[in-house]
């Protein structure tokens, strides 16, 4: 009987032991399955499993069972190389942590200092209850972009069922409050069941009215305003355009997410000096502020300085100038025909004069006159023939009386030729006065070959973009401009004033300059306006410190404003476009002195040449008369001498 009791007692203890083992294994399998489901749900390829005291000893069962790469760390017995363990390569990292570990708080604090609770990593925290969860997370730097899921087992479920919670804080460094909200459940049978139908962006859009620190770059403020008054004002839209445009965008962003920005002013964007960033970029780099309202272009040297968000504004550096109406005023009356055409016209006129001269010589023969019964004589000199042909060409008629059929045919041919030439010539001149003059300076090479003077806007980004342009024609033009040194660099007002006077090309940001140009140019001057693009537009946008929780929220909000047309609305106010010529296409333009000067030069040259030839003719005639008188006197003296000698002989 005692043996039977002993055997029964042994079976009882073995059964209890097996039951405990099964329960333990069920709990461990449940954790493993939940982790697998979480990794698959987020498509993670790298997972860091952290445990202590063997609480997650069955996590070794993952090894070799999937294409996810696992790293196992027992924080109770080994030191952790955080920067190596949590380094992100090409895939996002999943991290599993058991909050029931005694050493876990210090482990998470070190993680928090390195800002590893970032959107680049997915965290699955196993916690025994809500109190433990809040006690731990309130000590950490958890922000709005954190991807933290807390799994708390349901009571009396033998760790087969879990409640899943989402944990985040709008910004722990700025006094935000921890938010832990249930988002679903997990069961061994059904897996993960999420109850929320909102995106993370929509679920976390309330930032609880916290105040972020921001910086805006404003080099100069007009009219003794404060920088906030200048940002709010719509006057002088060409000044600090990027900052004022983005300021209005962030006013809407603040309303969308229920937060405020305490703005500070910086005089310059800043650059790197002695390994330390200056200006607004330095404030961002040292995390003294959370947001830079001013937009920055993306450059390689900025990679370690800050984190870009999204493009909200694009600068368009261009050369802007009033196109000269005529590059060379001395060629006004020769422009209708190319040089080769003028050569042919002159050759035809000379040949026509040659044949006319010989025909007139034949007509002046006595026998020919007798045959035609006409006694009139046509001047058959070379000068008269040339004068006659050019007189016909210039529509001045002719004064000859051709007798022979050959001379009449030649005269008629010259008349027809002169009419056709005159029609082409006159049509071009009249057409050029009725239509807008063609603009021949359209490329950087043509701009370099022009007689224009040049200047560059003293804005830092305009100078930098122009200096970094390496196209051959731009390099050549830059060398020409920079021969003047600092004289070529000037502020916007001086550059636009010189551009308005004409003969000056100003290199500036067209998006802001056109806002000023519309106010200072007349309608006629606007019609002369020409710009030349020498580089593609340069996008810029707000920036934040590295690993900022606001990055995704700024990106999404600006994209949504673009979809809603808000960006387009503000662009019409703050982004200038080239003004259109307000004058009609058919506009009667009077001939000005510049175009008429060539005719004056020709008549003055003709008068002077004629006067000089007249003087030469007078001198030659006087010389001939003088010689004639001398010869006459000599002959008379000789005659008198001979007569006297004859008288003596007689």
Secondary structure as a PSIPRED ss2 file (coil, helix, strand):
# PSIPRED VFORMAT (PSIPRED V4.0)

   1 X C   1.000  0.000  0.000
   2 X H   0.000  1.000  0.000
   3 X H   0.000  1.000  0.000
   4 X H   0.000  1.000  0.000
   5 X H   0.000  1.000  0.000
   6 X H   0.000  1.000  0.000
   7 X H   0.000  1.000  0.000
   8 X H   0.000  1.000  0.000
   9 X H   0.000  1.000  0.000
  10 X H   0.000  1.000  0.000
  11 X H   0.000  1.000  0.000
  12 X H   0.000  1.000  0.000
  13 X H   0.000  1.000  0.000
  14 X H   0.000  1.000  0.000
  15 X H   0.000  1.000  0.000
  16 X H   0.000  1.000  0.000
  17 X H   0.000  1.000  0.000
  18 X H   0.000  1.000  0.000
  19 X H   0.000  1.000  0.000
  20 X H   0.000  1.000  0.000
  21 X H   0.000  1.000  0.000
  22 X H   0.000  1.000  0.000
  23 X H   0.000  1.000  0.000
  24 X H   0.000  1.000  0.000
  25 X H   0.000  1.000  0.000
  26 X H   0.000  1.000  0.000
  27 X H   0.000  1.000  0.000
  28 X H   0.000  1.000  0.000
  29 X H   0.000  1.000  0.000
  30 X H   0.000  1.000  0.000
  31 X H   0.000  1.000  0.000
  32 X H   0.000  1.000  0.000
  33 X H   0.000  1.000  0.000
  34 X H   0.000  1.000  0.000
  35 X H   0.000  1.000  0.000
  36 X H   0.000  1.000  0.000
  37 X H   0.000  1.000  0.000
  38 X H   0.000  1.000  0.000
  39 X H   0.000  1.000  0.000
  40 X H   0.000  1.000  0.000
  41 X H   0.000  1.000  0.000
  42 X C   1.000  0.000  0.000
  43 X C   1.000  0.000  0.000
  44 X C   1.000  0.000  0.000
  45 X C   1.000  0.000  0.000
  46 X E   0.000  0.000  1.000
  47 X E   0.000  0.000  1.000
  48 X E   0.000  0.000  1.000
  49 X E   0.000  0.000  1.000
  50 X E   0.000  0.000  1.000
  51 X E   0.000  0.000  1.000
  52 X C   1.000  0.000  0.000
  53 X C   1.000  0.000  0.000
  54 X C   1.000  0.000  0.000
  55 X C   1.000  0.000  0.000
  56 X C   1.000  0.000  0.000
  57 X H   0.000  1.000  0.000
  58 X H   0.000  1.000  0.000
  59 X H   0.000  1.000  0.000
  60 X H   0.000  1.000  0.000
  61 X H   0.000  1.000  0.000
  62 X H   0.000  1.000  0.000
  63 X C   1.000  0.000  0.000
  64 X C   1.000  0.000  0.000
  65 X C   1.000  0.000  0.000
  66 X C   1.000  0.000  0.000
  67 X C   1.000  0.000  0.000
  68 X C   1.000  0.000  0.000
  69 X E   0.000  0.000  1.000
  70 X E   0.000  0.000  1.000
  71 X E   0.000  0.000  1.000
  72 X E   0.000  0.000  1.000
  73 X E   0.000  0.000  1.000
  74 X E   0.000  0.000  1.000
  75 X C   1.000  0.000  0.000
  76 X C   1.000  0.000  0.000
  77 X C   1.000  0.000  0.000
  78 X C   1.000  0.000  0.000
  79 X C   1.000  0.000  0.000
  80 X C   1.000  0.000  0.000
  81 X C   1.000  0.000  0.000
  82 X H   0.000  1.000  0.000
  83 X H   0.000  1.000  0.000
  84 X H   0.000  1.000  0.000
  85 X H   0.000  1.000  0.000
  86 X C   1.000  0.000  0.000
  87 X C   1.000  0.000  0.000
  88 X C   1.000  0.000  0.000
  89 X C   1.000  0.000  0.000
  90 X C   1.000  0.000  0.000
  91 X C   1.000  0.000  0.000
  92 X C   1.000  0.000  0.000
  93 X E   0.000  0.000  1.000
  94 X E   0.000  0.000  1.000
  95 X E   0.000  0.000  1.000
  96 X E   0.000  0.000  1.000
  97 X E   0.000  0.000  1.000
  98 X E   0.000  0.000  1.000
  99 X C   1.000  0.000  0.000
 100 X C   1.000  0.000  0.000
 101 X C   1.000  0.000  0.000
 102 X C   1.000  0.000  0.000
 103 X C   1.000  0.000  0.000
 104 X H   0.000  1.000  0.000
 105 X H   0.000  1.000  0.000
 106 X H   0.000  1.000  0.000
 107 X H   0.000  1.000  0.000
 108 X H   0.000  1.000  0.000
 109 X H   0.000  1.000  0.000
 110 X H   0.000  1.000  0.000
 111 X H   0.000  1.000  0.000
 112 X H   0.000  1.000  0.000
 113 X H   0.000  1.000  0.000
 114 X C   1.000  0.000  0.000
 115 X C   1.000  0.000  0.000
 116 X C   1.000  0.000  0.000
 117 X C   1.000  0.000  0.000
 118 X C   1.000  0.000  0.000
 119 X C   1.000  0.000  0.000
 120 X C   1.000  0.000  0.000
 121 X E   0.000  0.000  1.000
 122 X E   0.000  0.000  1.000
 123 X E   0.000  0.000  1.000
 124 X E   0.000  0.000  1.000
 125 X E   0.000  0.000  1.000
 126 X E   0.000  0.000  1.000
 127 X E   0.000  0.000  1.000
 128 X C   1.000  0.000  0.000
 129 X C   1.000  0.000  0.000
 130 X H   0.000  1.000  0.000
 131 X H   0.000  1.000  0.000
 132 X H   0.000  1.000  0.000
 133 X H   0.000  1.000  0.000
 134 X H   0.000  1.000  0.000
 135 X H   0.000  1.000  0.000
 136 X H   0.000  1.000  0.000
 137 X H   0.000  1.000  0.000
 138 X C   1.000  0.000  0.000
 139 X C   1.000  0.000  0.000
 140 X C   1.000  0.000  0.000
 141 X C   1.000  0.000  0.000
 142 X C   1.000  0.000  0.000
 143 X E   0.000  0.000  1.000
 144 X C   1.000  0.000  0.000
 145 X C   1.000  0.000  0.000
 146 X C   1.000  0.000  0.000
 147 X E   0.000  0.000  1.000
 148 X E   0.000  0.000  1.000
 149 X E   0.000  0.000  1.000
 150 X E   0.000  0.000  1.000
 151 X E   0.000  0.000  1.000
 152 X E   0.000  0.000  1.000
 153 X E   0.000  0.000  1.000
 154 X C   1.000  0.000  0.000
 155 X C   1.000  0.000  0.000
 156 X C   1.000  0.000  0.000
 157 X C   1.000  0.000  0.000
 158 X C   1.000  0.000  0.000
 159 X C   1.000  0.000  0.000
 160 X C   1.000  0.000  0.000
 161 X E   0.000  0.000  1.000
 162 X E   0.000  0.000  1.000
 163 X E   0.000  0.000  1.000
 164 X E   0.000  0.000  1.000
 165 X E   0.000  0.000  1.000
 166 X E   0.000  0.000  1.000
 167 X E   0.000  0.000  1.000
 168 X E   0.000  0.000  1.000
 169 X E   0.000  0.000  1.000
 170 X C   1.000  0.000  0.000
 171 X E   0.000  0.000  1.000
 172 X H   0.000  1.000  0.000
 173 X H   0.000  1.000  0.000
 174 X H   0.000  1.000  0.000
 175 X C   1.000  0.000  0.000
 176 X C   1.000  0.000  0.000
 177 X C   1.000  0.000  0.000
 178 X E   0.000  0.000  1.000
 179 X E   0.000  0.000  1.000
 180 X E   0.000  0.000  1.000
 181 X E   0.000  0.000  1.000
 182 X E   0.000  0.000  1.000
 183 X E   0.000  0.000  1.000
 184 X E   0.000  0.000  1.000
 185 X E   0.000  0.000  1.000
 186 X E   0.000  0.000  1.000
 187 X E   0.000  0.000  1.000
 188 X C   1.000  0.000  0.000
 189 X C   1.000  0.000  0.000
 190 X C   1.000  0.000  0.000
 191 X E   0.000  0.000  1.000
 192 X E   0.000  0.000  1.000
 193 X E   0.000  0.000  1.000
 194 X E   0.000  0.000  1.000
 195 X C   1.000  0.000  0.000
 196 X C   1.000  0.000  0.000
 197 X C   1.000  0.000  0.000
 198 X C   1.000  0.000  0.000
 199 X C   1.000  0.000  0.000
 200 X H   0.000  1.000  0.000
 201 X H   0.000  1.000  0.000
 202 X H   0.000  1.000  0.000
 203 X H   0.000  1.000  0.000
 204 X C   1.000  0.000  0.000
 205 X C   1.000  0.000  0.000
 206 X C   1.000  0.000  0.000
 207 X C   1.000  0.000  0.000
 208 X C   1.000  0.000  0.000
 209 X C   1.000  0.000  0.000
 210 X C   1.000  0.000  0.000
 211 X E   0.000  0.000  1.000
 212 X E   0.000  0.000  1.000
 213 X E   0.000  0.000  1.000
 214 X E   0.000  0.000  1.000
 215 X E   0.000  0.000  1.000
 216 X E   0.000  0.000  1.000
 217 X E   0.000  0.000  1.000
 218 X C   1.000  0.000  0.000
 219 X C   1.000  0.000  0.000
 220 X C   1.000  0.000  0.000
 221 X C   1.000  0.000  0.000
 222 X H   0.000  1.000  0.000
 223 X H   0.000  1.000  0.000
 224 X H   0.000  1.000  0.000
 225 X C   1.000  0.000  0.000
 226 X C   1.000  0.000  0.000
 227 X H   0.000  1.000  0.000
 228 X H   0.000  1.000  0.000
 229 X H   0.000  1.000  0.000
 230 X H   0.000  1.000  0.000
 231 X H   0.000  1.000  0.000
 232 X H   0.000  1.000  0.000
 233 X C   1.000  0.000  0.000
 234 X C   1.000  0.000  0.000
 235 X C   1.000  0.000  0.000
 236 X C   1.000  0.000  0.000
 237 X C   1.000  0.000  0.000
 238 X C   1.000  0.000  0.000
 239 X C   1.000  0.000  0.000
 240 X C   1.000  0.000  0.000
 241 X H   0.000  1.000  0.000
 242 X H   0.000  1.000  0.000
 243 X H   0.000  1.000  0.000
 244 X H   0.000  1.000  0.000
 245 X H   0.000  1.000  0.000
 246 X H   0.000  1.000  0.000
 247 X H   0.000  1.000  0.000
 248 X H   0.000  1.000  0.000
 249 X H   0.000  1.000  0.000
 250 X H   0.000  1.000  0.000
 251 X H   0.000  1.000  0.000
 252 X H   0.000  1.000  0.000
 253 X H   0.000  1.000  0.000
 254 X H   0.000  1.000  0.000
 255 X H   0.000  1.000  0.000
 256 X H   0.000  1.000  0.000
 257 X H   0.000  1.000  0.000
 258 X C   1.000  0.000  0.000
 259 X C   1.000  0.000  0.000
 260 X E   0.000  0.000  1.000
 261 X E   0.000  0.000  1.000
 262 X E   0.000  0.000  1.000
 263 X E   0.000  0.000  1.000
 264 X E   0.000  0.000  1.000
 265 X E   0.000  0.000  1.000
 266 X E   0.000  0.000  1.000
 267 X C   1.000  0.000  0.000
 268 X C   1.000  0.000  0.000
 269 X C   1.000  0.000  0.000
 270 X C   1.000  0.000  0.000
 271 X C   1.000  0.000  0.000
 272 X E   0.000  0.000  1.000
 273 X E   0.000  0.000  1.000
 274 X C   1.000  0.000  0.000
 275 X C   1.000  0.000  0.000
 276 X E   0.000  0.000  1.000
 277 X E   0.000  0.000  1.000
 278 X C   1.000  0.000  0.000
 279 X H   0.000  1.000  0.000
 280 X H   0.000  1.000  0.000
 281 X H   0.000  1.000  0.000
 282 X H   0.000  1.000  0.000
 283 X H   0.000  1.000  0.000
 284 X H   0.000  1.000  0.000
 285 X H   0.000  1.000  0.000
 286 X C   1.000  0.000  0.000
 287 X C   1.000  0.000  0.000
 288 X C   1.000  0.000  0.000
 289 X C   1.000  0.000  0.000
 290 X C   1.000  0.000  0.000
 291 X E   0.000  0.000  1.000
 292 X E   0.000  0.000  1.000
 293 X E   0.000  0.000  1.000
 294 X E   0.000  0.000  1.000
 295 X E   0.000  0.000  1.000
 296 X E   0.000  0.000  1.000
 297 X C   1.000  0.000  0.000
 298 X C   1.000  0.000  0.000
 299 X C   1.000  0.000  0.000
 300 X H   0.000  1.000  0.000
 301 X H   0.000  1.000  0.000
 302 X H   0.000  1.000  0.000
 303 X C   1.000  0.000  0.000
 304 X C   1.000  0.000  0.000
 305 X C   1.000  0.000  0.000
 306 X C   1.000  0.000  0.000
 307 X E   0.000  0.000  1.000
 308 X E   0.000  0.000  1.000
 309 X C   1.000  0.000  0.000
 310 X C   1.000  0.000  0.000
 311 X C   1.000  0.000  0.000
 312 X C   1.000  0.000  0.000
 313 X E   0.000  0.000  1.000
 314 X E   0.000  0.000  1.000
 315 X E   0.000  0.000  1.000
 316 X C   1.000  0.000  0.000
 317 X E   0.000  0.000  1.000
 318 X E   0.000  0.000  1.000
 319 X E   0.000  0.000  1.000
 320 X E   0.000  0.000  1.000
 321 X E   0.000  0.000  1.000
 322 X E   0.000  0.000  1.000
 323 X C   1.000  0.000  0.000
 324 X C   1.000  0.000  0.000
 325 X C   1.000  0.000  0.000
 326 X C   1.000  0.000  0.000
 327 X C   1.000  0.000  0.000
 328 X C   1.000  0.000  0.000
 329 X H   0.000  1.000  0.000
 330 X H   0.000  1.000  0.000
 331 X H   0.000  1.000  0.000
 332 X H   0.000  1.000  0.000
 333 X H   0.000  1.000  0.000
 334 X H   0.000  1.000  0.000
 335 X C   1.000  0.000  0.000
 336 X C   1.000  0.000  0.000
 337 X C   1.000  0.000  0.000
 338 X C   1.000  0.000  0.000
 339 X H   0.000  1.000  0.000
 340 X H   0.000  1.000  0.000
 341 X H   0.000  1.000  0.000
 342 X H   0.000  1.000  0.000
 343 X H   0.000  1.000  0.000
 344 X H   0.000  1.000  0.000
 345 X H   0.000  1.000  0.000
 346 X H   0.000  1.000  0.000
 347 X H   0.000  1.000  0.000
 348 X H   0.000  1.000  0.000
 349 X H   0.000  1.000  0.000
 350 X H   0.000  1.000  0.000
 351 X H   0.000  1.000  0.000
 352 X H   0.000  1.000  0.000
 353 X H   0.000  1.000  0.000
 354 X H   0.000  1.000  0.000
 355 X H   0.000  1.000  0.000
 356 X H   0.000  1.000  0.000
 357 X H   0.000  1.000  0.000
 358 X H   0.000  1.000  0.000
 359 X H   0.000  1.000  0.000
 360 X H   0.000  1.000  0.000
 361 X H   0.000  1.000  0.000
 362 X H   0.000  1.000  0.000
 363 X H   0.000  1.000  0.000
 364 X C   1.000  0.000  0.000
 365 X C   1.000  0.000  0.000
 366 X H   0.000  1.000  0.000
 367 X H   0.000  1.000  0.000
 368 X H   0.000  1.000  0.000
 369 X H   0.000  1.000  0.000
 370 X H   0.000  1.000  0.000
 371 X H   0.000  1.000  0.000
 372 X H   0.000  1.000  0.000
 373 X C   1.000  0.000  0.000
 374 X C   1.000  0.000  0.000
 375 X C   1.000  0.000  0.000
 376 X C   1.000  0.000  0.000
 377 X C   1.000  0.000  0.000
 378 X C   1.000  0.000  0.000
 379 X C   1.000  0.000  0.000
 380 X C   1.000  0.000  0.000
 381 X C   1.000  0.000  0.000
 382 X H   0.000  1.000  0.000
 383 X H   0.000  1.000  0.000
 384 X H   0.000  1.000  0.000
 385 X H   0.000  1.000  0.000
 386 X H   0.000  1.000  0.000
 387 X H   0.000  1.000  0.000
 388 X H   0.000  1.000  0.000
 389 X H   0.000  1.000  0.000
 390 X H   0.000  1.000  0.000
 391 X H   0.000  1.000  0.000
 392 X H   0.000  1.000  0.000
 393 X H   0.000  1.000  0.000
 394 X C   1.000  0.000  0.000
 395 X C   1.000  0.000  0.000
 396 X C   1.000  0.000  0.000
 397 X C   1.000  0.000  0.000
 398 X C   1.000  0.000  0.000
 399 X C   1.000  0.000  0.000
 400 X C   1.000  0.000  0.000
 401 X C   1.000  0.000  0.000
 402 X C   1.000  0.000  0.000
 403 X C   1.000  0.000  0.000
 404 X C   1.000  0.000  0.000
 405 X H   0.000  1.000  0.000
 406 X H   0.000  1.000  0.000
 407 X H   0.000  1.000  0.000
 408 X H   0.000  1.000  0.000
 409 X H   0.000  1.000  0.000
 410 X H   0.000  1.000  0.000
 411 X H   0.000  1.000  0.000
 412 X H   0.000  1.000  0.000
 413 X H   0.000  1.000  0.000
 414 X H   0.000  1.000  0.000
 415 X H   0.000  1.000  0.000
 416 X H   0.000  1.000  0.000
 417 X H   0.000  1.000  0.000
 418 X H   0.000  1.000  0.000
 419 X H   0.000  1.000  0.000
 420 X H   0.000  1.000  0.000
 421 X H   0.000  1.000  0.000
 422 X H   0.000  1.000  0.000
 423 X H   0.000  1.000  0.000
 424 X H   0.000  1.000  0.000
 425 X H   0.000  1.000  0.000
 426 X H   0.000  1.000  0.000
 427 X H   0.000  1.000  0.000
 428 X H   0.000  1.000  0.000
 429 X H   0.000  1.000  0.000
 430 X H   0.000  1.000  0.000
 431 X H   0.000  1.000  0.000
 432 X H   0.000  1.000  0.000
 433 X H   0.000  1.000  0.000
 434 X H   0.000  1.000  0.000
 435 X C   1.000  0.000  0.000
 436 X C   1.000  0.000  0.000
 437 X C   1.000  0.000  0.000
 438 X C   1.000  0.000  0.000
 439 X C   1.000  0.000  0.000
 440 X C   1.000  0.000  0.000
 441 X C   1.000  0.000  0.000
 442 X C   1.000  0.000  0.000
 443 X C   1.000  0.000  0.000
 444 X H   0.000  1.000  0.000
 445 X H   0.000  1.000  0.000
 446 X H   0.000  1.000  0.000
 447 X H   0.000  1.000  0.000
 448 X H   0.000  1.000  0.000
 449 X H   0.000  1.000  0.000
 450 X C   1.000  0.000  0.000
 451 X C   1.000  0.000  0.000
 452 X C   1.000  0.000  0.000
 453 X E   0.000  0.000  1.000
 454 X E   0.000  0.000  1.000
 455 X E   0.000  0.000  1.000
 456 X E   0.000  0.000  1.000
 457 X E   0.000  0.000  1.000
 458 X C   1.000  0.000  0.000
 459 X C   1.000  0.000  0.000
 460 X H   0.000  1.000  0.000
 461 X H   0.000  1.000  0.000
 462 X H   0.000  1.000  0.000
 463 X H   0.000  1.000  0.000
 464 X H   0.000  1.000  0.000
 465 X H   0.000  1.000  0.000
 466 X H   0.000  1.000  0.000
 467 X H   0.000  1.000  0.000
 468 X H   0.000  1.000  0.000
 469 X C   1.000  0.000  0.000
 470 X C   1.000  0.000  0.000
 471 X C   1.000  0.000  0.000
 472 X H   0.000  1.000  0.000
 473 X H   0.000  1.000  0.000
 474 X H   0.000  1.000  0.000
 475 X H   0.000  1.000  0.000
 476 X H   0.000  1.000  0.000
 477 X H   0.000  1.000  0.000
 478 X H   0.000  1.000  0.000
 479 X H   0.000  1.000  0.000
 480 X H   0.000  1.000  0.000
 481 X H   0.000  1.000  0.000
 482 X H   0.000  1.000  0.000
 483 X H   0.000  1.000  0.000
 484 X H   0.000  1.000  0.000
 485 X H   0.000  1.000  0.000
 486 X H   0.000  1.000  0.000
 487 X H   0.000  1.000  0.000
 488 X H   0.000  1.000  0.000
 489 X E   0.000  0.000  1.000
 490 X E   0.000  0.000  1.000
 491 X C   1.000  0.000  0.000
 492 X H   0.000  1.000  0.000
 493 X H   0.000  1.000  0.000
 494 X H   0.000  1.000  0.000
 495 X H   0.000  1.000  0.000
 496 X H   0.000  1.000  0.000
 497 X H   0.000  1.000  0.000
 498 X H   0.000  1.000  0.000
 499 X H   0.000  1.000  0.000
 500 X H   0.000  1.000  0.000
 501 X H   0.000  1.000  0.000
 502 X C   1.000  0.000  0.000
 503 X C   1.000  0.000  0.000
 504 X E   0.000  0.000  1.000
 505 X E   0.000  0.000  1.000
 506 X E   0.000  0.000  1.000
 507 X E   0.000  0.000  1.000
 508 X E   0.000  0.000  1.000
 509 X E   0.000  0.000  1.000
 510 X H   0.000  1.000  0.000
 511 X H   0.000  1.000  0.000
 512 X H   0.000  1.000  0.000
 513 X H   0.000  1.000  0.000
 514 X H   0.000  1.000  0.000
 515 X H   0.000  1.000  0.000
 516 X H   0.000  1.000  0.000
 517 X H   0.000  1.000  0.000
 518 X H   0.000  1.000  0.000
 519 X H   0.000  1.000  0.000
 520 X H   0.000  1.000  0.000
 521 X C   1.000  0.000  0.000
 522 X C   1.000  0.000  0.000
 523 X H   0.000  1.000  0.000
 524 X H   0.000  1.000  0.000
 525 X H   0.000  1.000  0.000
 526 X H   0.000  1.000  0.000
 527 X H   0.000  1.000  0.000
 528 X C   1.000  0.000  0.000
 529 X E   0.000  0.000  1.000
 530 X E   0.000  0.000  1.000
 531 X E   0.000  0.000  1.000
 532 X E   0.000  0.000  1.000
 533 X E   0.000  0.000  1.000
 534 X C   1.000  0.000  0.000
 535 X C   1.000  0.000  0.000
 536 X C   1.000  0.000  0.000
 537 X C   1.000  0.000  0.000
 538 X E   0.000  0.000  1.000
 539 X E   0.000  0.000  1.000
 540 X E   0.000  0.000  1.000
 541 X E   0.000  0.000  1.000
 542 X E   0.000  0.000  1.000
 543 X E   0.000  0.000  1.000
 544 X E   0.000  0.000  1.000
 545 X C   1.000  0.000  0.000
 546 X C   1.000  0.000  0.000
 547 X C   1.000  0.000  0.000
 548 X C   1.000  0.000  0.000
 549 X C   1.000  0.000  0.000
 550 X C   1.000  0.000  0.000
 551 X H   0.000  1.000  0.000
 552 X H   0.000  1.000  0.000
 553 X H   0.000  1.000  0.000
 554 X H   0.000  1.000  0.000
 555 X H   0.000  1.000  0.000
 556 X H   0.000  1.000  0.000
 557 X H   0.000  1.000  0.000
 558 X H   0.000  1.000  0.000
 559 X H   0.000  1.000  0.000
 560 X H   0.000  1.000  0.000
 561 X H   0.000  1.000  0.000
 562 X H   0.000  1.000  0.000
 563 X H   0.000  1.000  0.000
 564 X H   0.000  1.000  0.000
 565 X C   1.000  0.000  0.000
 566 X H   0.000  1.000  0.000
 567 X H   0.000  1.000  0.000
 568 X H   0.000  1.000  0.000
 569 X H   0.000  1.000  0.000
 570 X H   0.000  1.000  0.000
 571 X H   0.000  1.000  0.000
 572 X H   0.000  1.000  0.000
 573 X H   0.000  1.000  0.000
 574 X H   0.000  1.000  0.000
 575 X C   1.000  0.000  0.000
 576 X C   1.000  0.000  0.000
 577 X C   1.000  0.000  0.000
 578 X C   1.000  0.000  0.000
 579 X C   1.000  0.000  0.000
 580 X C   1.000  0.000  0.000
 581 X C   1.000  0.000  0.000
 582 X C   1.000  0.000  0.000
 583 X C   1.000  0.000  0.000
 584 X C   1.000  0.000  0.000
 585 X C   1.000  0.000  0.000
 586 X C   1.000  0.000  0.000
 587 X C   1.000  0.000  0.000
 588 X C   1.000  0.000  0.000
 589 X C   1.000  0.000  0.000
 590 X C   1.000  0.000  0.000
 591 X C   1.000  0.000  0.000
 592 X C   1.000  0.000  0.000
 593 X H   0.000  1.000  0.000
 594 X H   0.000  1.000  0.000
 595 X H   0.000  1.000  0.000
 596 X H   0.000  1.000  0.000
 597 X H   0.000  1.000  0.000
 598 X H   0.000  1.000  0.000
 599 X H   0.000  1.000  0.000
 600 X H   0.000  1.000  0.000
 601 X H   0.000  1.000  0.000
 602 X H   0.000  1.000  0.000
 603 X H   0.000  1.000  0.000
 604 X H   0.000  1.000  0.000
 605 X H   0.000  1.000  0.000
 606 X H   0.000  1.000  0.000
 607 X H   0.000  1.000  0.000
 608 X H   0.000  1.000  0.000
 609 X H   0.000  1.000  0.000
 610 X H   0.000  1.000  0.000
 611 X H   0.000  1.000  0.000
 612 X H   0.000  1.000  0.000
 613 X H   0.000  1.000  0.000
 614 X H   0.000  1.000  0.000
 615 X H   0.000  1.000  0.000
 616 X H   0.000  1.000  0.000
 617 X H   0.000  1.000  0.000
 618 X H   0.000  1.000  0.000
 619 X H   0.000  1.000  0.000
 620 X H   0.000  1.000  0.000
 621 X H   0.000  1.000  0.000
 622 X H   0.000  1.000  0.000
 623 X H   0.000  1.000  0.000
 624 X H   0.000  1.000  0.000
 625 X H   0.000  1.000  0.000
 626 X H   0.000  1.000  0.000
 627 X H   0.000  1.000  0.000
 628 X H   0.000  1.000  0.000
 629 X H   0.000  1.000  0.000
 630 X H   0.000  1.000  0.000
 631 X H   0.000  1.000  0.000
 632 X H   0.000  1.000  0.000
 633 X H   0.000  1.000  0.000
 634 X H   0.000  1.000  0.000
 635 X H   0.000  1.000  0.000
 636 X H   0.000  1.000  0.000
 637 X H   0.000  1.000  0.000
 638 X H   0.000  1.000  0.000
 639 X H   0.000  1.000  0.000
 640 X H   0.000  1.000  0.000
 641 X H   0.000  1.000  0.000
 642 X H   0.000  1.000  0.000
 643 X H   0.000  1.000  0.000
 644 X H   0.000  1.000  0.000
 645 X H   0.000  1.000  0.000
 646 X H   0.000  1.000  0.000
 647 X H   0.000  1.000  0.000
 648 X H   0.000  1.000  0.000
 649 X H   0.000  1.000  0.000
 650 X C   1.000  0.000  0.000
